[in-house]
Every structure is written in C-alpha cells, then in structure tokens.
C-alpha cells in the first residue's frame, strides 16, 4: 500500500468511526487537524477526493480551504 493509499484508508476509517457525530465532516476535520502531521495533510490535500468517502472528502476540503485562508 502506498503512502497516499494509507492516508485515504485512514481518513475513511476516521469518517466511519465518527459517522454518528452531530457534524461528522467537522469531527473528521478536527481529528485530522489535531493529530495528523503537516506532511500527511499536505499529501492528502494534493491528492484530492479520489477514493475518499463523502464525509472524508468534505472534511479534507474544509481543512484545505481553512489552510489556504478561504
């Protein structure tokens, strides 16, 4: 498994585990912001939504926008 495949897998697992949260995408975004290394976040932002669940893709999109000051 490549690094990006592992990151996609991890993001999808986090999304599955937080699916019952009131705001699942927000919870996933918060988890990734708090616990992922900046290099991991950079790779997943560059990768885009391919292979991500809808919740994980939304979370990554939110984080990327926040990082870019949008």
N, C-alpha and C positions, 0 to 999 in steps of 0.2 A: 504494500500500500504506500503510495506517495505521500509526501507531507500534506499536500492540499487535499487529497482524499481523506486523510486522517482528520484534518480540520473540519471538512464538510461533515464527516461522520460525527465528530464531537459536537458541532453546532446542532445537528439534527437530534442527537441524544439529549442535549440540554433542552431543546424545544419540546421533545416528547415528555421529559420529566417535569417541565413547567407548564404543560398544556392546560392544567386546571386552574392556573393562576388567573386572577381577575384581568390582567393585561399580559398575556403570555409573551408577546413580542417584546414588550417593555421589560419583562423579567429576564428574558434571554439576553437582551441588550445590556442590562445592568450586570448580569453574571459575567458576560464576556468582557465588558469594560473593567470590571473589578479583578478578574482572575486570569485573563489571557495576557501573555507577553506582547508588547508592542509589535514584535516581528510577526507573531501569529495573526494579529489583527490586520497588519499591512497585507499579508498574503491573502487572507480571506476577502479583504476589500478589493484587491486586484483581481481575484478570481471571479467575483460576481455571483449571481444567484444560481448558477448551474448546479444541480444536484441537491440544493437546499430545499427543505420543506418550506411551505409558505410562511410559517411563523419564523423560522430561522432566517429566511431571506429578508423578511420585513425588519427583523432585529439588526441584521448586518447593514441593511440600507439606512436605518435610523442612525446607527453608530457612524457610518461613513459620512453622512450628512453633518452630524454633530462635529466630527473631527475636522471637516472641511469648512466649518463655520456657516453652513447653510441654514 
